[in-house]
Amino acid sequence: MTDKQTHIAVLTGDIIGSTQLAPGDLTRAFGALSACADTQAEWHGEDLHFTRQRGDGWQVRLARPAFALRSALAFRAALRCEGKEFSTFMAVAEGMAAPALPDGNLNAASDPVFIDSGRLLDQLKTRYLSNEMRHLDTGGIGAAFILADYISQSWTPAQAAAIQPMLGPGEQPSHSEIARALGKSRQAVSKALEGAGIVAFWSSLDAIEEDGAHNV
């Protein structure tokens, strides 16, 4: 294992209204988030080390910071698939960090980027009344997060289920393939994707990730 630091993003989350959820519902929420993190390991080229924090909090380590918005949207979709009442705050910061510890527990991480992400989460929960996800960046990426947050907050479970498999990088499944997997009609899936804003999200993600690749 090397001690060389790398540029990463840290996403710190907190389930919204967790005290109003039944214990079984909270378990479902964390199960959905953990499964989404497992899926994203292929996107980032390494484990996200999904870690639960302070009861209703959670955190992941993103090896490809340019994918931060894609990852946040995927987590939102995974959670919203469980029901309209499921949501989470998400705060993202970027910076240099040492490799994850062998046990994968991010609670022991102390690099500044982890601290920055946690502090932004605290601000998000108290200062930004209508925002549920933010990026510490105050430029274009930060603005994209604010707009993406506004649009995706209105996703229905049906829209989230349709858009979730479309958020992975690379070749996308067809509407017919998603329809078969969900047991829905192709027309219903197409309508859900249009309502979820898939075309606008694809354009935004492509622009952000192309810019991020140039800055590596």
C-alpha positions as a printed Julia matrix, in Angstrom:
216×3 Matrix{Float64}:
   0.0    0.0     0.0
   1.34   3.41   -0.94
   1.08   6.56    1.17
   0.95   8.77   -1.92
  -1.92  11.23   -1.8
  -4.36  11.55   -4.68
  -7.02  14.04   -5.71
 -10.43  12.75   -4.64
 -13.92  13.95   -3.8
 -15.67  13.18   -0.53
 -19.46  13.02   -0.4
 -20.96  13.24    3.07
 -24.67  12.61    3.51
 -27.39  12.67    6.13
 -30.83  11.06    5.79
 -33.54  13.73    5.92
 -36.3   13.18    8.46
 -34.72   9.99    9.73
 -36.43  10.29   13.13
 -39.8   10.05   11.4
 -38.84   6.86    9.55
 -39.59   3.43   10.93
 -36.47   1.38   11.78
 -37.18  -0.88    8.83
 -37.44   2.11    6.48
 -34.1    3.48    7.66
 -32.55   0.07    7.04
 -34.01   0.12    3.52
 -32.57   3.58    2.94
 -29.07   2.58    3.92
 -29.36  -0.63    1.97
 -30.25   1.35   -1.18
 -27.35   3.76   -0.67
 -24.87   0.97    0.03
 -25.96  -0.98   -3.06
 -25.62   2.18   -5.16
 -22.09   2.68   -3.81
 -21.23  -0.89   -4.82
 -22.47  -0.21   -8.36
 -20.42   2.97   -8.57
 -17.18   1.18   -7.72
 -16.86   0.27  -11.4
 -17.32   3.95  -12.38
 -14.56   5.16  -10.08
 -12.21   2.22  -10.51
 -12.17   1.42   -6.8
 -14.4    0.83   -3.8
 -16.24   3.9    -2.48
 -15.88   2.62    1.11
 -19.48   3.4     2.01
 -19.45   4.22    5.74
 -22.36   4.9     8.04
 -21.86   7.78   10.47
 -23.66   8.96   13.61
 -26.78   6.91   13.12
 -28.33   8.61   10.09
 -25.18   9.94    8.39
 -23.04   8.35    5.7
 -19.94   9.05    3.63
 -18.16   7.84    0.5
 -14.79   8.45   -1.11
 -14.89   9.2    -4.86
 -11.68   8.36   -6.73
 -12.87  10.28   -9.82
 -13.94  13.75   -8.62
 -15.31  14.65  -12.07
 -18.03  12.04  -11.44
 -19.2   13.73   -8.23
 -22.46  15.07   -9.66
 -23.18  11.8   -11.46
 -22.6    9.97   -8.18
 -24.81  12.32   -6.17
 -27.66  11.97   -8.67
 -27.31   8.19   -8.6
 -27.56   8.17   -4.8
 -30.64  10.4    -4.97
 -32.27   8.12   -7.54
 -31.48   4.98   -5.54
 -33.04   6.46   -2.44
 -36.08   7.94   -4.2
 -36.81   4.52   -5.74
 -37.69   3.43   -2.2
 -40.43   6.06   -1.96
 -41.16   9.77   -2.24
 -40.48  10.22    1.49
 -36.84   9.13    1.19
 -34.21  11.82    0.71
 -30.76  12.77    1.92
 -28.52  15.79    2.25
 -25.27  15.47    0.27
 -22.21  17.7     0.59
 -19.2   17.32   -1.7
 -15.66  18.64   -1.35
 -12.53  17.93   -3.39
  -8.91  17.74   -2.31
  -5.85  15.6    -1.74
  -6.07  12.58    0.54
  -4.12   9.53    1.57
  -5.36   6.09    0.45
  -8.28   4.63    2.37
  -7.39   2.48    5.36
  -7.41  -1.29    4.78
 -10.63  -1.73    6.78
 -12.38   0.83    4.56
 -13.83   2.74    7.54
 -13.92   6.42    6.6
 -14.73   7.5    10.15
 -11.01   7.41   10.85
 -10.11   9.64    7.87
  -8.73  13.03    8.88
  -7.56  14.6     5.61
  -8.78  18.2     5.14
 -11.1   17.16    2.3
 -13.1   14.98    4.7
 -13.35  17.82    7.19
 -14.42  20.25    4.44
 -17.16  17.91    3.28
 -18.46  17.44    6.82
 -18.49  21.17    7.48
 -20.36  21.84    4.26
 -22.95  19.26    5.3
 -23.46  21.09    8.59
 -23.93  24.36    6.7
 -26.28  22.7     4.22
 -28.53  21.49    7.03
 -28.77  24.89    8.71
 -28.08  27.6     6.13
 -29.35  26.52    2.7
 -33.03  26.07    3.41
 -34.16  24.65    0.06
 -30.97  22.87   -1.0
 -30.34  19.23   -0.27
 -27.04  18.81   -2.1
 -24.14  21.18   -2.66
 -20.56  21.19   -3.9
 -17.98  23.29   -2.07
 -16.92  24.78   -5.42
 -18.3   28.3    -5.93
 -17.9   28.23   -9.72
 -19.5   26.23  -12.5
 -19.56  22.88  -10.72
 -21.16  24.42   -7.67
 -23.81  26.07   -9.85
 -24.49  22.78  -11.66
 -25.05  21.05   -8.31
 -27.58  23.69   -7.24
 -29.58  23.37  -10.47
 -29.37  19.57  -10.51
 -30.54  19.5    -6.92
 -33.55  21.67   -7.73
 -34.61  19.48  -10.65
 -33.98  16.09   -9.05
 -35.77  16.93   -5.8
 -39.04  16.57   -7.72
 -38.27  13.08   -9.07
 -41.05  10.59   -8.42
 -40.16   6.98   -7.57
 -41.12   6.02  -11.14
 -38.84   8.68  -12.61
 -36.01   7.68  -10.27
 -36.36   4.03  -11.23
 -36.2    4.91  -14.92
 -33.27   7.3   -14.68
 -31.12   5.27  -12.28
 -29.74   2.83  -14.9
 -29.14   5.76  -17.28
 -26.76   7.54  -14.9
 -23.81   5.21  -15.33
 -20.95   6.39  -17.57
 -20.45   4.75  -20.93
 -23.05   3.08  -23.11
 -26.6    3.51  -21.86
 -29.31   0.84  -21.86
 -32.2    1.36  -24.28
 -35.61   2.47  -23.11
 -36.9   -0.98  -24.06
 -34.3   -2.69  -21.87
 -35.21  -0.52  -18.9
 -38.9   -1.14  -19.53
 -38.36  -4.92  -19.46
 -36.33  -4.71  -16.25
 -38.99  -2.59  -14.54
 -41.97  -4.42  -15.94
 -43.23  -1.2   -17.55
 -44.12  -0.16  -21.06
 -41.5    1.55  -23.21
 -43.78   4.56  -23.47
 -44.03   4.84  -19.68
 -40.24   4.71  -19.33
 -39.71   7.32  -22.05
 -42.24   9.63  -20.39
 -40.59   9.15  -16.98
 -37.13   9.9   -18.37
 -38.36  13.02  -20.15
 -40.0   14.25  -16.97
 -36.86  13.53  -14.96
 -34.77  15.7   -17.3
 -32.45  13.0   -18.6
 -31.31  14.89  -21.72
 -30.34  18.01  -19.75
 -28.54  15.9   -17.16
 -26.59  14.01  -19.81
 -25.43  17.26  -21.41
 -24.39  18.72  -18.07
 -22.57  15.6   -16.94
 -20.71  15.3   -20.24
 -19.56  18.94  -20.02
 -18.44  18.65  -16.39
 -16.62  15.36  -16.88
 -14.89  16.45  -20.09
 -13.63  19.56  -18.31
 -12.55  17.44  -15.33
 -10.61  15.08  -17.59
  -8.71  18.02  -19.1
  -7.76  19.22  -15.61
  -6.39  15.9   -14.34
